[in-house]
Amino acid sequence: MKPFIAVLAALCGALCPADAPAETPNVVLIVADHMGASDIGAYGATDIATPSLDTLAAQGARFTNYYAAAPICGPSRAAMLTGKYPARIGFEDNIGYGSRLSAKLPTLPALLKRQGYENGHFGKWHLGQSEETDPLARGFDEFLGYHHWSVNHYTHRNDNGEESLTHNRSIVERDGYLTDILTDESIRFMEENRDDPFFLYIAYNTALPPYLGPNLPPEVWDVGFDVGTATRDDYVAMVEAMDAGIGRLLDALDDLGLAEHTLVMFTYDHNGRHLVRNEPFSGGFATLNEGGIRVPLIMRWPGKLPAGERLHRPAIGMDIAVTVLNAAGVPSESLNLDGRDLVNDPAPDEQRTFFWRITLGDFGQAAVRRDNWKLLVNRYATFSRPTVYLYDLETDPGESRDLYHQRQGLADRLHRELIEWEASVAEPDPPPRRSRSAKPR
């Protein structure tokens, strides 16, 4: 028997990748839209009850220096699903403003599909509506959600009055509050795929116009998208409804016996602007101030991440793809991704440098962060010289004290690195820019 066992072991060593995980985990990625940096109990909220997210944070790791890759929806989501900077893939603005997601670009769900995963997306897509760019074309096996920037939570119509709820590639009618529908469908997807590894991407339309909370009477469902008609209480109700849905998702994982074998991740695509609280940060949606891009990230993976851990090392949106691919045993080294593995990073304390860039009409911003230092550049089409600021985020997370003149040598070095990075990701034929409205996207 011993020679047979030795041969069997040698055969397994030759055929089984050395870096394959002992078990292939399920992955649940939950993304909230347009929330405030401090609008979760675990991140300092005092007027919003988020018991489900607070429990998730207590059971896993909570990041305090995690960044969205962009301060607007499409580019940030593209970075999470590709592992690359938005500037590197030509996706720096939202769909309809010149951005494009190449059909040749590998995506997280497509790579997982090759590994035997079943992939479901429920909620906001916002990365392309054609048959070459919709969720089914990018690796998902099932999609129920919408392509627009926001929809009414009750009628499921967009701000043009069009029916928007889509199942795969067909418009469908469903009765119910949108948050509940997305939760129900996500739980069904997990139940149907409990015997196979799955990737579940839930993108809640958490707190966008027309700011309709749950349990409202039918006579007030069909309201407009005017942000000025909503109150903080409306926003709070929507966030608490999402948290209740997340609680149901976590309970379902427990009931299915999958919780111990599932990596759960919760984050935002960016911070919000209307009705939200981004303290202690300044700025919000569509800005590269900390209030636009420093967002919560909570990760739970029993046995892999210590419970209740607070992680202060900087991380960024592209890390989502790399972390999930590594967890699933998908080789990613040849893909030249811009992220790092947040669970098994061989050098977690190594200094990292992050870059951002956004152009909105005649105004643009760019930024770079290294260690506790952040350089913020404001650019104006009517002026040849940008305005440059330097902040020490450790002592001044609100970016209220410009130290550019006190540390001009450091500022100049960071500025040069930013320009070099922009040159490295430049496209030979960049997409056209258009001016845009102030409407949240």
BELCORZI-V485431 format. One record per pair of residues at least 24 apart in sequence whose ideal C-beta (glycine too) atoms are under 10 Angstrom apart, sorted by sequence separation. I is the first residue (numbers start at 1). J is the second residue. If there is no record, write none. Layout:
((I,J) (I,J))
This chain:
((70,94) (75,99) (77,101) (81,105) (82,106) (83,107) (117,141) (118,142) (119,143) (120,144) (121,145) (124,148) (126,150) (143,167) (144,168) (153,177) (154,178) (210,234) (211,235) (213,237) (214,238) (270,294) (271,295) (293,317) (299,323) (315,339) (316,340) (319,343) (367,391) (369,393) (372,396) (388,412) (390,414) (72,97) (74,99) (81,106) (82,107) (83,108) (103,128) (113,138) (114,139) (124,149) (142,167) (143,168) (146,171) (153,178) (156,181) (179,204) (209,234) (212,237) (213,238) (268,293) (270,295) (271,296) (315,340) (372,397) (374,399) (390,415) (30,56) (75,101) (81,107) (82,108) (101,127) (109,135) (113,139) (124,150) (142,168) (143,169) (152,178) (153,179) (178,204) (179,205) (211,237) (212,238) (213,239) (214,240) (215,241) (268,294) (269,295) (301,327) (314,340) (316,342) (319,345) (376,402) (388,414) (72,99) (74,101) (78,105) (81,108) (100,127) (101,128) (103,130) (109,136) (110,137) (112,139) (113,140) (124,151) (141,168) (151,178) (153,180) (178,205) (179,206) (207,234) (208,235) (211,238) (213,240) (214,241) (268,295) (313,340) (315,342) (388,415) (80,108) (81,109) (82,110) (83,111) (99,127) (100,128) (103,131) (107,135) (110,138) (111,139) (112,140) (113,141) (140,168) (144,172) (153,181) (207,235) (213,241) (214,242) (267,295) (268,296) (376,404) (78,107) (81,110) (82,111) (99,128) (103,132) (109,138) (110,139) (206,235) (207,236) (212,241) (267,296) (268,297) (313,342) (375,404) (386,415) (95,125) (96,126) (102,132) (103,133) (107,137) (108,138) (109,139) (110,140) (144,174) (207,237) (208,238) (214,244) (266,296) (267,297) (315,345) (373,403) (388,418) (95,126) (101,132) (102,133) (107,138) (108,139) (109,140) (135,166) (207,238) (214,245) (266,297) (267,298) (311,342) (94,126) (95,127) (101,133) (106,138) (107,139) (109,141) (134,166) (136,168) (137,169) (146,178) (206,238) (207,239) (265,297) (266,298) (267,299) (313,345) (375,407) (94,127) (95,128) (96,129) (100,133) (105,138) (106,139) (107,140) (135,168) (136,169) (145,178) (205,238) (206,239) (265,298) (266,299) (315,348) (319,352) (95,129) (103,137) (134,168) (135,169) (178,212) (179,213) (180,214) (204,238) (207,241) (264,298) (265,299) (266,300) (373,407) (377,411) (95,130) (103,138) (134,169) (177,212) (179,214) (204,239) (206,241) (207,242) (264,299) (265,300) (313,348) (375,410) (91,127) (101,137) (145,181) (177,213) (178,214) (206,242) (239,275) (263,299) (264,300) (265,301) (313,349) (316,352) (318,354) (375,411) (31,68) (91,128) (101,138) (129,166) (144,181) (145,182) (177,214) (204,241) (205,242) (206,243) (235,272) (238,275) (239,276) (263,300) (264,301) (305,342) (311,348) (313,350) (314,351) (315,352) (317,354) (373,410) (375,412) (377,414) (95,133) (131,169) (144,182) (176,214) (177,215) (204,242) (262,300) (263,301) (264,302) (305,343) (313,351) (314,352) (316,354) (373,411) (375,413) (377,415) (34,73) (177,216) (204,243) (206,245) (235,274) (236,275) (262,301) (263,302) (304,343) (313,352) (314,353) (315,354) (316,355) (375,414) (33,73) (81,121) (129,169) (144,184) (145,185) (202,242) (235,275) (261,301) (262,302) (304,344) (314,354) (316,356) (370,410) (373,413) (374,414) (375,415) (125,166) (144,185) (204,245) (234,275) (235,276) (259,300) (260,301) (261,302) (263,304) (301,342) (373,414) (377,418) (31,73) (143,185) (144,186) (204,246) (232,274) (233,275) (235,277) (260,302) (261,303) (263,305) (301,343) (375,417) (377,419) (33,76) (142,185) (202,245) (232,275) (259,302) (260,303) (299,342) (370,413) (375,418) (33,77) (144,188) (177,221) (202,246) (230,274) (231,275) (232,276) (299,343) (370,414) (31,76) (82,127) (144,189) (230,275) (232,277) (297,342) (368,413) (369,414) (31,77) (81,127) (142,188) (227,273) (228,274) (368,414) (77,124) (142,189) (202,249) (227,274) (253,300) (270,317) (367,414) (368,415) (370,417) (77,125) (78,126) (141,189) (227,275) (267,315) (269,317) (368,416) (31,80) (77,126) (78,127) (200,249) (268,317) (366,415) (368,417) (76,126) (77,127) (78,128) (142,192) (159,209) (250,300) (267,317) (368,418) (29,80) (73,124) (74,125) (142,193) (159,210) (367,418) (368,419) (29,81) (73,125) (74,126) (75,127) (95,147) (141,193) (153,205) (366,418) (381,433) (73,126) (74,127) (95,148) (96,149) (152,205) (200,253) (267,320) (316,369) (366,419) (368,421) (72,126) (73,127) (74,128) (81,135) (95,149) (124,178) (151,205) (94,149) (123,178) (150,205) (153,208) (155,210) (265,320) (314,369) (366,421) (82,138) (123,179) (145,201) (149,205) (154,210) (314,370) (366,422) (81,138) (141,198) (145,202) (146,203) (148,205) (150,207) (151,208) (152,209) (153,210) (155,212) (314,371) (81,139) (123,181) (124,182) (141,199) (142,200) (143,201) (145,203) (150,208) (151,209) (152,210) (153,211) (154,212) (183,241) (187,245) (194,252) (265,323) (314,372) (122,181) (123,182) (140,199) (145,204) (146,205) (149,208) (150,209) (151,210) (153,212) (179,238) (183,242) (186,245) (190,249) (194,253) (265,324) (122,182) (123,183) (139,199) (145,205) (149,209) (150,210) (152,212) (153,213) (154,214) (178,238) (179,239) (182,242) (186,246) (198,258) (263,323) (122,183) (140,201) (150,211) (153,214) (161,222) (177,238) (179,240) (180,241) (183,244) (184,245) (187,248) (191,252) (263,324) (293,354) (353,414) (357,418) (122,184) (123,185) (154,216) (179,241) (183,245) (186,248) (187,249) (190,252) (194,256) (200,262) (204,266) (206,268) (355,417) (356,418) (122,185) (123,186) (153,216) (155,218) (161,224) (178,241) (179,242) (182,245) (183,246) (186,249) (190,253) (193,256) (194,257) (206,269) (211,274) (293,356) (355,418) (122,186) (154,218) (177,241) (179,243) (180,244) (181,245) (183,247) (184,248) (187,251) (188,252) (191,255) (194,258) (197,261) (198,262) (199,263) (200,264) (201,265) (202,266) (208,272) (211,275) (263,327) (292,356) (353,417) (357,421) (120,185) (121,186) (122,187) (157,222) (159,224) (160,225) (179,244) (180,245) (183,248) (187,252) (190,255) (191,256) (193,258) (197,262) (207,272) (209,274) (263,328) (293,358) (353,418) (355,420) (356,421) (357,422) (120,186) (122,188) (135,201) (154,220) (155,221) (159,225) (179,245) (183,249) (186,252) (187,253) (190,256) (203,269) (206,272) (208,274) (292,358) (355,421) (122,189) (154,221) (155,222) (158,225) (159,226) (179,246) (182,249) (191,258) (207,274) (354,421) (355,422) (120,188) (121,189) (153,221) (154,222) (155,223) (177,245) (180,248) (187,255) (190,258) (207,275) (288,356) (353,421) (357,425) (120,189) (152,221) (154,223) (183,252) (187,256) (207,276) (288,357) (355,424) (364,433) (119,189) (120,190) (152,222) (288,358) (355,425) (118,189) (152,223) (287,358) (359,430) (362,433) (118,190) (120,192) (152,224) (190,262) (286,358) (361,433) (363,435) (120,193) (152,225) (287,360) (292,365) (360,433) (361,434) (362,435) (118,192) (119,193) (151,225) (286,360) (293,367) (359,433) (360,434) (361,435) (74,149) (118,193) (150,225) (292,367) (294,369) (360,435) (361,436) (73,149) (117,193) (125,201) (149,225) (288,364) (289,365) (293,369) (360,436) (361,437) (72,149) (73,150) (118,195) (126,203) (265,342) (286,363) (288,365) (290,367) (359,436) (360,437) (118,196) (119,197) (120,198) (121,199) (122,200) (123,201) (124,202) (125,203) (287,365) (288,366) (289,367) (360,438) (29,108) (117,196) (118,197) (119,198) (120,199) (121,200) (122,201) (123,202) (124,203) (286,365) (288,367) (290,369) (314,393) (116,196) (117,197) (118,198) (119,199) (120,200) (121,201) (122,202) (123,203) (124,204) (263,343) (287,367) (288,368) (294,374) (27,108) (116,197) (117,198) (118,199) (119,200) (120,201) (121,202) (122,203) (123,204) (124,205) (288,369) (27,109) (115,197) (116,198) (117,199) (118,200) (119,201) (120,202) (121,203) (122,204) (123,205) (124,206) (283,365) (117,200) (123,206) (115,199) (124,208) (290,374) (27,112) (112,197) (153,238) (289,374) (112,198) (113,199) (288,374) (290,376) (112,199) (289,376) (338,425) (24,112) (111,199) (153,241) (288,376) (287,376) (288,377) (27,117) (33,123) (109,199) (288,378) (24,115) (26,117) (32,123) (33,124) (108,199) (287,378) (24,116) (26,118) (27,119) (29,121) (31,123) (109,201) (24,117) (30,123) (31,124) (33,126) (108,201) (283,376) (20,115) (294,393) (289,389) (290,391) (289,391) (290,393) (294,397) (290,396) (291,397) (290,397) (291,398) (290,398) (291,399) (282,391) (289,398) (290,399) (289,399) (281,393) (282,396) (34,149) (282,397) (283,398) (33,149) (34,150) (280,396) (281,397) (282,398) (283,399) (33,150) (280,397) (281,398) (282,399) (279,397) (280,398) (281,399) (282,400) (279,398) (280,399) (81,201) (278,398) (280,400) (80,201) (77,201) (199,324) (77,203) (199,328) (73,203) (197,328) (197,329) (73,208) (126,269) (124,269) (286,436) (286,438) (285,438) (286,440) (285,440) (286,441) (30,186) (284,440) (285,441) (28,186) (28,190) (26,190) (273,438) (274,440) (26,193) (39,206) (273,440) (26,194) (39,207) (272,440) (35,204) (26,196) (27,197) (28,198) (29,199) (30,200) (31,201) (32,202) (33,203) (270,440) (26,197) (27,198) (28,199) (29,200) (30,201) (31,202) (32,203) (33,204) (34,205) (35,206) (36,207) (24,196) (25,197) (26,198) (27,199) (28,200) (29,201) (30,202) (31,203) (32,204) (33,205) (34,206) (35,207) (24,197) (25,198) (26,199) (27,200) (28,201) (29,202) (30,203) (31,204) (32,205) (33,206) (34,207) (35,208) (23,197) (25,199) (26,200) (27,201) (28,202) (29,203) (30,204) (32,206) (33,207) (34,208) (31,206) (32,207) (33,208) (34,209) (30,206) (48,232) (47,232) (80,265) (47,233) (53,239) (48,235) (49,236) (56,243) (80,267) (48,236) (52,240) (55,243) (47,236) (48,237) (50,239) (51,240) (53,242) (54,243) (80,269) (48,238) (49,239) (50,240) (52,242) (53,243) (56,246) (79,269) (45,236) (48,239) (49,240) (52,243) (55,246) (56,247) (59,250) (76,267) (78,269) (48,240) (50,242) (51,243) (52,244) (55,247) (76,268) (77,269) (50,243) (51,244) (52,245) (53,246) (56,249) (76,269) (77,270) (45,239) (49,243) (50,244) (52,246) (53,247) (56,250) (75,269) (76,270) (48,243) (49,244) (51,246) (52,247) (55,250) (74,269) (75,270) (39,235) (50,246) (51,247) (52,248) (73,269) (39,236) (50,247) (52,249) (53,250) (72,269) (73,270) (52,250) (71,269) (72,270) (36,235) (40,239) (52,251) (68,267) (70,269) (71,270) (35,235) (39,239) (59,259) (67,267) (68,268) (69,269) (70,270) (71,271) (34,235) (66,267) (68,269) (69,270) (41,243) (66,268) (68,270) (71,273) (35,238) (36,239) (40,243) (60,263) (67,270) (68,271) (34,238) (35,239) (60,264) (62,266) (63,267) (59,264) (60,265) (32,238) (60,266) (32,239) (35,242) (117,324) (56,264) (33,242) (56,265) (57,266) (112,321) (32,242) (56,266) (111,321) (115,325) (32,243) (117,328) (227,438) (30,242) (71,283) (73,285) (108,320) (109,321) (112,324) (116,328) (227,439) (53,266) (71,284) (72,285) (73,286) (108,321) (111,324) (112,325) (115,328) (117,330) (227,440) (32,246) (52,266) (71,285) (72,286) (107,321) (108,322) (111,325) (114,328) (115,329) (225,439) (30,245) (71,286) (72,287) (106,321) (109,324) (112,327) (115,330) (225,440) (30,246) (70,286) (71,287) (108,324) (112,328) (114,330) (115,331) (71,288) (76,293) (108,325) (111,328) (28,246) (70,288) (71,289) (112,330) (30,249) (76,295) (106,325) (111,330) (71,291) (72,292) (108,328) (111,331) (28,249) (67,288) (71,292) (111,332) (28,250) (70,292) (71,293) (108,330) (67,290) (70,293) (28,252) (68,292) (69,293) (71,295) (108,332) (111,335) (28,253) (65,290) (67,292) (68,293) (40,266) (67,293) (68,294) (106,332) (26,253) (66,293) (67,294) (68,295) (40,268) (66,294) (67,295) (39,268) (48,277) (65,294) (66,295) (68,297) (106,335) (26,256) (28,258) (47,277) (64,294) (66,296) (67,297) (88,318) (105,335) (209,439) (37,268) (46,277) (63,294) (66,297) (85,316) (86,317) (106,337) (209,440) (26,258) (35,267) (36,268) (39,271) (45,277) (63,295) (64,296) (65,297) (66,298) (85,317) (86,318) (208,440) (25,258) (26,259) (35,268) (37,270) (38,271) (39,272) (44,277) (63,296) (64,297) (66,299) (84,317) (85,318) (207,440) (208,441) (28,262) (29,263) (30,264) (31,265) (32,266) (34,268) (35,269) (37,271) (43,277) (62,296) (63,297) (83,317) (84,318) (25,260) (26,261) (27,262) (28,263) (29,264) (30,265) (31,266) (32,267) (33,268) (34,269) (35,270) (36,271) (37,272) (44,279) (62,297) (63,298) (82,317) (83,318) (25,261) (26,262) (27,263) (28,264) (29,265) (30,266) (31,267) (32,268) (33,269) (34,270) (35,271) (36,272) (39,275) (44,280) (61,297) (62,298) (63,299) (80,316) (81,317) (82,318) (83,319) (23,260) (24,261) (25,262) (26,263) (27,264) (28,265) (29,266) (30,267) (31,268) (32,269) (33,270) (34,271) (35,272) (36,273) (39,276) (61,298) (62,299) (79,316) (80,317) (81,318) (83,320) (84,321) (23,261) (25,263) (26,264) (27,265) (28,266) (29,267) (30,268) (31,269) (32,270) (34,272) (36,274) (38,276) (39,277) (60,298) (61,299) (62,300) (79,317) (80,318) (82,320) (83,321) (25,264) (33,272) (34,273) (36,275) (37,276) (38,277) (39,278) (57,296) (59,298) (60,299) (61,300) (78,317) (79,318) (80,319) (81,320) (82,321) (83,322) (32,272) (34,274) (35,275) (36,276) (37,277) (38,278) (39,279) (57,297) (58,298) (60,300) (61,301) (77,317) (78,318) (79,319) (80,320) (81,321) (83,323) (34,275) (35,276) (36,277) (37,278) (38,279) (57,298) (59,300) (60,301) (76,317) (79,320) (80,321) (83,324) (34,276) (35,277) (36,278) (37,279) (38,280) (56,298) (57,299) (58,300) (59,301) (60,302) (75,317) (79,321) (83,325) (35,278) (36,279) (37,280) (38,281) (53,296) (56,299) (57,300) (59,302) (61,304) (81,324) (37,281) (54,298) (56,300) (60,304) (61,305) (80,324) (36,281) (53,298) (55,300) (60,305) (61,306) (66,311) (59,305) (60,306) (61,307) (62,308) (63,309) (64,310) (65,311) (37,284) (59,306) (60,307) (61,308) (62,309) (63,310) (64,311) (65,312) (66,313) (67,314) (69,316) (70,317) (36,284) (59,307) (60,308) (61,309) (62,310) (63,311) (64,312) (65,313) (66,314) (67,315) (68,316) (69,317) (88,336) (36,285) (58,307) (59,308) (60,309) (61,310) (62,311) (63,312) (64,313) (65,314) (66,315) (67,316) (68,317) (69,318) (83,332) (88,337) (89,338) (34,284) (57,307) (58,308) (61,311) (62,312) (63,313) (64,314) (65,315) (66,316) (67,317) (69,319) (88,338) (34,285) (57,308) (63,314) (64,315) (65,316) (66,317) (67,318) (69,320) (84,335) (87,338) (33,285) (43,295) (57,309) (63,315) (67,319) (83,335) (84,336) (85,337) (86,338) (37,290) (38,291) (43,296) (57,310) (66,319) (82,335) (83,336) (84,337) (85,338) (37,291) (42,296) (66,320) (83,337) (84,338) (85,339) (36,291) (37,292) (43,298) (82,337) (83,338) (84,339) (37,293) (40,296) (42,298) (63,319) (82,338) (83,339) (37,294) (39,296) (82,339) (83,340) (37,295) (38,296) (40,298) (36,295) (37,296) (79,338) (80,339) (35,295) (36,296) (79,339) (35,296) (98,359) (97,359) (32,295) (97,360) (31,295) (32,296) (92,356) (97,361) (92,357) (93,358) (92,358) (93,359) (88,355) (92,359) (93,360) (30,298) (42,310) (87,355) (69,338) (85,354) (87,356) (69,339) (85,355) (86,356) (87,357) (85,356) (86,357) (87,358) (28,300) (85,357) (86,358) (92,364) (27,301) (25,301) (66,342) (25,302) (25,304) (63,342) (87,366) (23,303) (159,439) (61,342) (75,356) (61,343) (75,357) (21,304) (75,358) (69,354) (71,356) (69,355) (70,356) (72,358) (65,352) (67,354) (69,356) (70,357) (71,358) (68,356) (70,358) (72,360) (31,320) (65,354) (67,356) (71,360) (150,439) (149,439) (150,440) (29,320) (149,440) (150,441) (29,321) (149,441) (27,320) (148,441) (71,365) (29,324) (27,323) (71,367) (27,324) (27,325) (25,324) (27,327) (67,367) (26,327) (27,328) (25,327) (26,328) (67,369) (24,327) (25,328) (23,327) (24,328) (25,329) (65,369) (21,326) (24,329) (21,327) (23,329) (24,330) (19,326) (21,328) (22,329) (65,372) (20,328) (21,329) (20,329) (19,329) (20,330) (20,331) (17,329) (19,331) (17,331) (126,441) (21,344) (19,344) (65,393) (100,431) (65,397) (98,430) (99,431) (64,397) (88,421) (92,425) (98,431) (87,421) (97,431) (98,432) (87,422) (90,425) (92,427) (97,432) (98,433) (85,421) (88,424) (89,425) (97,433) (98,434) (87,424) (88,425) (90,427) (97,434) (87,425) (88,426) (89,427) (92,430) (93,431) (96,434) (97,435) (85,424) (86,425) (87,426) (88,427) (90,429) (92,431) (93,432) (97,436) (85,425) (87,427) (90,430) (91,431) (93,433) (96,436) (84,425) (90,431) (92,433) (93,434) (94,436) (87,430) (93,436) (97,441) (96,441) (95,441) (94,441) (93,441) (37,397) (72,436) (73,440) (74,441) (72,440) (73,441) (72,441) (34,440) (33,440) (34,441))
